[in-house]
Amino acid sequence: MLKREDIIIKGKNATVVGHSEIVGKPTTLLLLNEWATVTICHIETRDLKIHTIDADILIVATGVPYLIKGDMVKEGAVVIDVGINRITKDKANQELLEWRKEDFEKKGATLIGDVDFLRVEPKASYISPVPGGVGPMTIAMLLSNTLKAAKNIV
């Protein structure tokens, strides 16, 4: 996604929030291989904002709705929200529903990310939406890899 958007990674400060085997750790290695200086944060990280506010590239995959607020992101940062959280009536509150309120009222549930999109988007030079950001890219890569495997290229 970063390469598709022509975002320079080399020499940038990148922070990955979440250290899962599926997203956090592999993403950290990919960023290191592209010569980013990488900080990885996890559930035991104290004062998350200290780490996120300096990031040129911020990648978030925690499963915690709106964990990243506007004041935690540096002006001009690239923000990739990998998190996807289904919010239903029993989990809903006004803060969580602000951006996706119409969808929630229509369906009784909605999807939101780990980043508070409405408050981070004005500061970010690029931000991936949830839904519609990382998910479609993941599906496209899965199909591409399946096709390569079928052709015995992998």
N, C-alpha and C positions, 0 to 999 in steps of 0.2 A: 504494500500500500504506500509506504514511504517512497519507494523508487518510482512507482507509477505517478506520484504527484511531484516528482523531481525534487524531493526534499534531501538536502545534503546531510549526511549522517557523520561523515568523517570529521573528527575534532569537536563534535557537539557533546554537551552534557546531556545524558539520557537517564531518566529515572523510570524504573519499572516497579509498579506497585502491585504486589502479588507475586508469590514465588512458586506457583503450581508447576507440576511436571508437564502439563499440557500447554500452558501459555507463558508463564513468568520466566522459568529457567531457559526454555528454548529461545525466547525473545531476547533475553539477556545475552546469550551466546551469539545470536545473529547480529546484535548491535556491536558487541565486542569485535566480531569478525569484520565489521565495517569501520572499525577504528573510532567508535564512540567511547567516551568515558562513562561508564555505567554504574549507577547506584541502584541496588535492589532493596525494596522495602517489603516488610511482611507484618504479620499480626503483632509481633513483638517490637516493631520499630517505634521508638519514642519520638514524639513531636514530628509527625509525618510532614507537616508543612515546611519544616526546615529543608527537607529533601526535595519536595515537589517544586518549591518556589524558585529554585535555581535551575530547573530542567529546561533545556532547549526543546527536548523531546520527552513527552510524558506518556507512558503507556500504562493503562490501568486495567487490571483483571482480578477483581476481588470478590465479586458477588455481593457487594454492599452498596445498595442504592444511594446514589448521590454522595458517596464518600468524599469526592474531590469537589470542593467549593471554589467559587470565583477568586477568593483571596489566597488560594493555595497555588495559583498558576501565574507564572511570569508572563508579562506582556509579550506577545509575539510567539509564544510557545506553540509547538505542534502537539496536539493532544489526540491520542488514539484510545478510544473507549472500547474495550473488548468485553466488558461486563454486560450481561443481559439479565434483567430482573423483572419477573412478572408481578405486577401489583394488582391485587384484588381488593374488593371492598373491605375485607377484614384487615388489610395492611395499609390501606390508603390514608393519606393525610394531605392537607392542602399543599405543603411544600413538594411532596413527591408528584403531585398531579398537575402542577402549574403548566408544564410544557405539553403534556399529553392529555389534558382534561377532556377535550372533545372525544378522543378515541375511547377514553375510560367511560364517559357517560353513554356512549353508543354501545359498547361491548361489555361493560361491567368489569373490565380488566384492561390493563395496558402494559406495555414493555418500556422500561427505562434502563439507563445505563448506570455505571458506577461514577460518572461525572455529571455534575449539575449543569446540563447543557446550556440553559438560559443564562446562567451567570458566568460560565467559562467561555462561551462562544464569542462574545464581544472582545475578549482579550487575546484569543488564540489566532494565530495566522492560518491554522488549519485545525479542524476538529472533525472526528468521525461521528456521525449521528448513531443513535440507537433507537429503534431498529434501522437497518438499511446501510450500515457502514461496514463493519468487519464481517458480518454474517455472509452477505452475498459474495465477498471476496474469498471467504473460506470455501464456500460451495464451488466457486469457479476453479479454485486450485485443486479441490478434490476431484472434480470432473477432469481437469487437465491431467492430473496424475493417474487417474483411472485409465484414460485414453492412452497415455504413454505406456502404462503397464500392459494394456491389451495389445499394444504394438510391440511389446517386449523391448522397449527402449530404456526402461528404468534399470 
